[in-house]
Amino acid sequence: MASAFRRRFANWWRNAFAIPAESDFVPTEAERNVAERVCRVIADRGLIAPALVFLESSRPLNFIAAQSLYFFTPFVSALSDTTAWETFAQFLERPGSVEYLCQRLEAHSSPSDPPAENA
């Protein structure tokens, strides 16, 4: 009986602080839409390279960034609807979200139709 308890406890302890792998990340449709909007705004302003540098350098802090978005939600709610804001915060909480953003930004940086070379 004690050994069964010990095994259950050991199994629980092994998974108590487990973090999902980044490779398991699949954004929801709402998260995908919000992330795409953010990437489009960054691309329209020509800030893809600085955004990629910032995202790569702050990758370990994505959970803290999500918590700071939650902190500022009451202030943002005074100005606008916070649905997209909270969706983006939920998106950033999960491991793999920064990699997804980087991939989407890189997709925006590579032109779909490369300019033709002048002969």
Long-range contacts (C-beta under 8 A, 24 or more apart in sequence): 19-95, 20-94, 20-95, 20-96, 21-95, 21-96, 22-95, 22-96, 22-99, 23-96, 24-96, 25-94, 25-95, 25-96, 25-97, 25-99, 25-100, 27-91, 27-97, 27-100, 30-87, 31-87, 31-88, 31-90, 31-91, 31-97, 34-84, 34-87, 34-88, 34-91, 35-88, 35-91, 35-97, 35-100, 35-101, 35-104, 36-104, 37-84, 38-88, 38-101, 39-101, 39-104, 39-105, 39-108, 40-108, 42-105, 42-108, 43-105, 43-108, 43-109, 48-105, 48-106, 48-108, 48-109, 49-109, 51-105, 52-102, 52-105, 52-106, 55-98, 55-101, 55-102, 55-105, 56-98, 56-102, 58-98, 59-98, 62-92, 62-93, 62-95, 62-97, 62-98, 63-92, 63-93, 65-92, 66-90, 66-91, 66-92, 66-93
